[in-house]
Amino acid sequence: EFFRELLENAERSLNDMFVRTYGMLYMQNSEVFQDLFTELKRYYTGGNVNLEEMLNDFWARLLERMFQLINPQYHFSEDYLECVSKYTDQLKPFGDVPRKLKVQVTRAFIAARTFVQGLTVGREVANRVSKVSPTPGCIRALMKMLYCPYCRGLPTVKPCNNYCLNVMKGCLANQADLDTEWNLFIDAMLLVAERLEGPFNIESVMDPIDVKISEAIMNMQENSMQVSAKIFQGCGQPKPAPALRSSRSVPENFNTRFRPYNPEERPTTAAGTSLDRLVTDIKEKLKLSKKFWSTLPYTICKDERVTAGPSVEEDCWNGHTKARYLPEIMNDGLTNQINNPEVDVDITRPDTFIRQQIMALRVMTNKLKNAYNGNDVNFQDTSDETSGSGSGSGCTDDICPTEFDFITTEAPPVDSDRREVEASAAQPGWSPQTLLVIFISLLLQRQWR
């Protein structure tokens, strides 16, 4: 929302400024600038746009239009104007503004788009993993841990904390294997966030873009005679326009001096905040989500609705009776569950679905590293199998097309319904697999919102 509104504000500010500064001349040629913002928005929202080529084309078109306005006494054919556009780089009619703006815009848009895409991928990975069904071995272990005390006449005795940890480490063995790639992904997101705060700050690029383009136009106007002479020399002497030669003079079409523009007031900050505040807030939430998957069993087992807690070691349910739980706690991950005393885990068969999410994180991490270095990255649009060097993916409205074609999952009830869900989950009527999914989903929501 912030980035989309930022682009809208920048376009509106440029239009307002140019109408006041250049009047009818701008309005007659406004599509050149409208097309610029259309392409910038299309790039940000996932379009197959090469930013450098698009910006080069913008300056070439602007040179063609201004060249005609500077020389209204001539008629220029399409071929002649094409020749004019080829002099954009050679003559530098707009000064150094195009070069600087190209560097700033490409770096800022690459970072912003990739960062938003990273947030989308992280959210969807978390949503999808939270819906993974427990294995039959996990269901049996959960049943034994949560319901057998009732059968033994110990309805008020809760499971021992370490007992719960072994059950959860067995149930969430595959999820724990996400941790390494997840942490690398979070680190890469934090690096790109630093770029957004510093040299790749899209707000500091887009906010004054109208003034920068106006400065370029002033440069062109000041050097108009030299530029025209060199173009006439290179492209040939154009044909006069007989119908207009005697009736239209240069000042009527193109003022010899533009009125300098001093911005009286910048547009309202997008989304009611600034990029620095927004990124600072997101960075704090990202840091909290590090090691989420490896600590998930501990987070679940310290919940007082699930276990007796780590301080109660003698008067808790150990899987057989009310006593201390003696087996050692297993390490994290699938391969470490070979001797798990509570859950039968086949360590030779990793969950393919979770392995797909690990790969999704790995691909996204590589793209974030590219964006950190200012390099464009390829995002394959789900609606188009072919992807060019400028294709990308951000978010537009509620649609976030990603390379992995994620299916958006509905989050469990929250806020006003959360107490009802949590209360119901504590009742024996819930199945073990439903209880596990509810706990993981609620934890993920709390962490990732």
C-alpha positions in Angstrom: 0.0 0.0 0.0 2.8 2.4 0.9 4.8 1.9 -2.3 1.7 2.1 -4.5 0.5 5.3 -2.9 4.0 6.7 -3.1 3.9 6.3 -6.9 0.5 7.8 -7.1 1.6 10.8 -5.1 4.7 11.3 -7.3 2.7 11.2 -10.5 0.1 13.6 -9.1 2.8 16.0 -7.9 4.5 16.0 -11.3 1.3 16.6 -13.1 0.3 19.5 -10.8 3.7 21.1 -11.0 4.0 20.8 -14.8 0.5 22.2 -15.4 1.4 25.3 -13.4 4.9 25.6 -14.9 4.5 24.7 -18.5 0.7 25.0 -19.0 -0.7 23.9 -22.4 2.7 22.7 -23.6 2.7 20.1 -20.9 -0.9 19.1 -21.3 -0.4 18.6 -25.1 2.5 16.2 -24.4 1.4 14.8 -21.0 1.2 11.2 -22.3 5.0 11.0 -22.4 5.0 11.5 -18.6 1.9 9.4 -18.0 3.6 6.5 -19.9 6.6 6.8 -17.6 4.6 6.3 -14.5 2.5 3.6 -16.1 5.7 1.6 -16.8 7.1 2.2 -13.4 3.9 0.9 -11.8 3.8 -2.0 -14.1 7.4 -2.9 -13.2 6.7 -2.7 -9.5 3.5 -4.8 -9.7 5.2 -7.6 -11.7 5.3 -6.5 -15.3 8.0 -7.6 -17.8 9.7 -4.2 -17.9 13.4 -3.5 -18.5 13.9 -0.3 -16.4 17.0 0.9 -18.2 15.4 0.6 -21.6 12.2 2.1 -20.4 14.0 5.2 -19.0 16.1 5.5 -22.1 12.9 5.5 -24.2 11.4 8.2 -22.0 14.3 10.6 -22.5 14.4 9.9 -26.2 10.7 10.6 -26.6 11.0 13.8 -24.5 13.9 15.0 -26.7 11.8 14.4 -29.8 8.9 16.4 -28.4 11.0 19.3 -27.2 13.0 19.4 -30.4 9.8 19.9 -32.4 8.7 22.6 -30.0 12.0 24.4 -30.2 11.9 24.3 -34.0 8.3 24.9 -34.9 9.3 26.4 -38.3 10.3 22.9 -39.6 8.4 19.8 -40.5 9.9 16.6 -39.1 9.1 13.1 -40.5 9.0 10.0 -38.3 12.4 8.9 -39.7 13.9 12.3 -38.9 12.6 12.1 -35.3 14.0 8.6 -34.9 17.4 10.1 -36.0 16.9 12.8 -33.3 16.3 10.3 -30.6 19.6 8.6 -31.4 21.4 11.7 -30.2 20.1 11.5 -26.7 23.2 9.9 -25.2 25.7 11.6 -27.5 24.6 15.2 -27.0 23.4 14.9 -23.4 20.7 17.6 -24.0 19.3 17.0 -20.5 22.6 17.3 -18.7 23.5 14.6 -16.2 20.0 14.2 -14.8 19.0 11.1 -16.9 22.2 9.2 -15.9 21.7 9.9 -12.2 18.0 9.3 -12.3 18.5 6.0 -14.0 20.8 4.7 -11.3 18.6 5.9 -8.5 15.3 4.6 -10.0 16.6 1.2 -11.0 18.3 0.5 -7.6 15.3 1.8 -5.6 12.7 -0.1 -7.6 14.6 -3.3 -7.6 15.0 -3.2 -3.9 11.4 -2.2 -3.2 9.8 -4.8 -5.5 12.1 -7.6 -4.3 11.5 -6.7 -0.6 7.7 -6.8 -1.0 8.0 -10.1 -2.9 10.1 -11.5 -0.1 7.4 -10.6 2.4 4.9 -12.4 0.2 7.0 -15.5 -0.1 7.7 -15.6 3.7 4.0 -15.2 4.5 2.9 -17.9 2.1 5.5 -20.4 3.2 4.4 -19.9 6.8 0.7 -20.2 5.8 1.3 -23.4 3.8 3.6 -25.1 6.4 1.0 -24.4 9.1 -1.5 -26.5 7.2 0.7 -29.6 6.9 -1.2 -32.6 8.4 0.5 -34.5 11.2 1.7 -38.1 10.5 -0.1 -41.1 11.9 2.8 -41.6 14.4 2.5 -38.0 15.5 -1.3 -38.4 16.0 -0.8 -41.5 18.2 1.8 -39.6 20.3 -0.4 -36.6 20.7 -3.3 -38.9 21.7 -1.2 -40.6 24.3 0.1 -37.3 25.7 -3.2 -35.3 25.8 -5.8 -38.0 26.5 -4.3 -41.0 28.3 -4.2 -39.1 31.6 -8.1 -39.1 31.5 -8.1 -42.9 31.1 -5.7 -43.3 34.0 -7.9 -41.3 36.3 -5.6 -38.2 36.2 -7.7 -35.6 34.4 -6.1 -32.6 36.1 -2.5 -33.8 35.5 -0.8 -32.1 32.5 2.0 -33.6 30.4 5.6 -33.0 31.6 7.4 -30.3 29.7 10.3 -32.5 28.4 7.8 -35.2 27.4 5.9 -32.6 25.4 9.2 -31.4 23.8 10.0 -34.9 22.5 6.5 -35.3 21.1 6.6 -32.0 19.4 10.1 -32.5 18.1 9.0 -35.7 16.5 5.8 -34.2 15.1 7.6 -31.1 13.8 10.8 -32.8 12.7 10.3 -31.7 9.0 9.3 -28.2 9.9 12.5 -27.8 12.0 14.5 -28.5 8.8 13.1 -25.2 7.5 15.0 -23.3 10.1 18.4 -23.0 8.3 17.0 -21.7 5.0 14.4 -19.6 6.9 17.1 -17.8 8.9 19.2 -17.1 5.7 16.0 -15.7 4.1 15.3 -13.4 7.1 19.0 -12.2 7.1 18.6 -11.4 3.3 15.4 -9.5 4.0 17.1 -7.5 6.7 19.9 -6.6 4.3 17.5 -5.3 1.6 15.6 -3.4 4.3 18.9 -1.6 5.1 19.2 -0.7 1.4 15.6 0.7 1.5 16.6 3.0 4.4 19.8 4.1 2.8 21.0 4.5 -0.8 18.1 2.6 -2.4 15.4 4.6 -0.7 12.5 4.7 -3.1 10.8 7.6 -1.2 13.8 9.9 -1.6 13.9 9.0 -5.3 10.3 9.4 -6.2 9.4 12.4 -4.0 11.5 14.9 -5.9 11.3 13.3 -9.4 9.2 16.1 -10.7 11.8 18.7 -9.8 14.6 16.5 -11.3 12.7 16.1 -14.6 12.0 19.8 -14.7 15.7 20.5 -14.2 16.5 18.3 -17.2 14.0 20.2 -19.3 15.6 23.5 -18.3 19.0 22.1 -19.3 17.6 21.2 -22.7 16.1 24.6 -23.1 19.3 26.4 -22.2 21.3 24.4 -24.7 18.6 24.3 -27.4 20.5 26.2 -30.1 23.6 24.0 -29.8 21.6 20.8 -29.7 19.5 21.8 -32.7 22.7 22.7 -34.7 24.3 19.4 -34.0 21.2 17.4 -34.8 20.8 19.4 -38.1 24.4 18.5 -38.8 23.9 14.8 -38.1 20.4 14.2 -39.4 20.3 16.8 -42.2 18.5 20.0 -42.7 14.8 19.5 -42.2 12.1 20.7 -44.5 10.3 24.0 -43.6 6.7 23.9 -42.6 5.1 26.4 -45.1 1.7 26.5 -43.5 3.1 27.5 -40.2 6.2 29.4 -41.1 4.6 32.8 -41.3 1.8 32.4 -38.7 3.6 30.7 -35.8 6.6 32.1 -34.0 8.8 30.4 -31.6 7.7 32.1 -28.4 4.1 31.2 -29.0 5.0 27.5 -29.0 7.9 27.3 -26.6 8.8 29.9 -24.1 12.4 31.0 -24.3 12.7 30.7 -20.6 10.8 28.4 -18.3 9.6 29.7 -15.0 11.7 28.0 -12.3 9.6 25.8 -10.0 10.0 26.1 -6.3 7.9 23.4 -4.6 5.6 25.1 -2.1 4.6 21.9 -0.4 5.5 18.3 -1.0 2.6 15.7 -1.4 1.2 14.0 1.7 3.4 11.2 2.8 2.2 7.9 1.4 0.0 5.7 3.7 0.4 8.1 6.6 4.0 7.1 7.4 7.5 7.4 6.0 9.6 4.6 4.5 12.1 4.8 7.4 9.4 4.3 10.0 7.8 1.5 8.0 11.1 -0.4 7.4 12.1 0.0 11.1 8.9 -1.6 12.1 9.2 -4.4 9.6 12.8 -5.1 10.6 11.9 -5.6 14.2 9.2 -8.1 13.2 11.6 -9.9 10.9 14.2 -10.2 13.7 11.6 -11.8 16.0 10.8 -14.5 13.4 14.4 -15.8 13.3 14.8 -19.4 14.5 11.0 -19.7 14.5 10.8 -23.3 13.3 13.5 -24.7 15.6 12.0 -23.0 18.6 8.4 -24.0 17.7 8.3 -27.1 20.0 9.5 -25.0 22.9 7.0 -22.3 22.2 4.1 -24.8 22.2 5.3 -26.8 25.2 5.7 -23.7 27.4 2.0 -22.9 26.9 0.2 -23.6 30.2 -2.8 -25.0 28.3 -0.6 -27.8 27.0 1.9 -28.8 29.7 2.5 -28.5 33.4 5.5 -26.3 32.7 9.3 -26.7 33.1 9.1 -26.0 36.9 6.8 -29.0 37.6 8.9 -32.1 37.0 7.5 -34.6 39.5 3.8 -34.1 39.4 3.2 -34.3 35.6 2.1 -36.9 33.1 5.1 -38.7 31.7 3.2 -40.9 29.2 2.7 -43.7 31.7 2.0 -42.2 35.1 2.3 -39.1 37.3 6.0 -38.8 37.7 9.3 -37.3 36.3 10.0 -37.8 32.6 13.4 -39.4 32.3 14.3 -39.8 28.6 16.7 -37.2 27.1 15.3 -34.5 24.9 16.0 -35.1 21.2 17.9 -32.5 19.0 16.1 -30.6 16.2 15.4 -31.8 12.7 14.4 -35.0 11.0 17.6 -37.0 11.2 17.8 -36.5 14.9 14.5 -38.3 15.5 15.8 -41.8 14.8 15.7 -42.7 18.5 12.7 -40.5 19.5 11.1 -42.4 22.3 7.6 -40.9 21.8 7.1 -40.5 18.0 7.7 -43.1 15.3 9.5 -41.0 12.6 10.7 -42.4 9.3 13.9 -40.3 8.8 14.4 -41.8 5.3 11.3 -40.0 3.9 11.4 -36.2 4.2 8.2 -34.4 3.7 8.3 -33.4 0.0 5.9 -30.5 0.5 8.1 -28.9 3.2 11.1 -29.5 1.0 9.4 -27.5 -1.7 9.0 -24.6 0.8 12.7 -24.8 1.6 13.5 -24.5 -2.1 11.1 -21.5 -2.4 12.9 -19.8 0.4 16.3 -20.6 -1.2 15.3 -19.1 -4.5 13.9 -16.0 -2.8 17.0 -15.5 -0.7 19.2 -15.5 -3.9 17.0 -12.9 -5.4 17.2 -10.7 -2.3 21.0 -10.9 -2.4 20.9 -9.8 -6.0 18.6 -6.9 -5.1 20.9 -6.0 -2.2 23.7 -5.5 -4.8 21.4 -3.5 -7.1 21.0 -6.2 -9.7 17.7 -6.9 -11.3 16.1 -10.2 -10.7 13.7 -12.4 -12.6 10.3 -13.2 -11.3 8.2 -15.5 -13.4 4.7 -14.1 -13.7 2.2 -16.9 -13.2 0.2 -15.6 -16.2 3.2 -15.6 -18.5 5.7 -18.4 -18.8 8.2 -16.3 -20.5 10.1 -13.9 -18.3 12.6 -11.2 -19.4 15.4 -9.6 -17.5 13.1 -6.9 -16.2 10.2 -9.0 -15.1 9.3 -8.8 -11.4 6.6 -9.2 -8.9 5.2 -6.9 -6.2 1.7 -6.7 -4.9 -1.3 -5.0 -6.5 -4.4 -5.0 -4.4 -4.8 -8.4 -2.9 -3.0 -10.3 -5.7 0.7 -11.2 -5.3 1.7 -13.4 -8.2 4.8 -15.3 -7.3 7.1 -17.7 -9.1 5.9 -20.5 -6.9 2.2 -20.0 -7.7 1.2 -20.0 -4.1 -2.4 -20.8 -3.2 -3.6 -18.3 -0.7 -4.7 -20.0 2.5 -7.3 -18.6 4.9 -5.9 -17.8 8.3 -7.6 -19.3 11.4 -10.1 -17.0 13.2 -8.3 -14.2 15.1 -9.0 -11.1 17.2 -12.7 -11.3 18.3 -13.0 -15.0 17.6 -9.6 -16.0 19.1 -10.7 -16.5 22.6 -13.5 -18.8 21.4 -11.0 -20.8 19.3 -8.5 -21.1 22.1 -11.1 -22.1 24.7 -12.5 -24.7 22.4 -9.0 -26.0 21.6 -8.5 -26.8 25.3 -11.5 -29.1 25.4 -11.0 -32.9 25.0 -13.5 -32.9 22.0 -10.8 -31.5 19.6 -8.9 -34.1 17.7 -5.1 -34.1 18.2 -4.3 -33.2 14.6 -6.7 -30.2 14.8 -5.2 -29.1 18.1 -1.7 -29.2 16.6 -2.7 -27.2 13.5 -4.5 -24.6 15.6 -1.5 -24.1 17.9 0.9 -23.7 15.0 -1.5 -21.4 13.1 -2.0 -19.1 16.1 1.7 -18.9 16.7 2.5 -18.2 13.1 -0.1 -15.4 13.0 1.2 -13.8 16.2 4.8 -13.9 14.8 4.1 -12.9 11.2 1.3 -10.3 11.4 
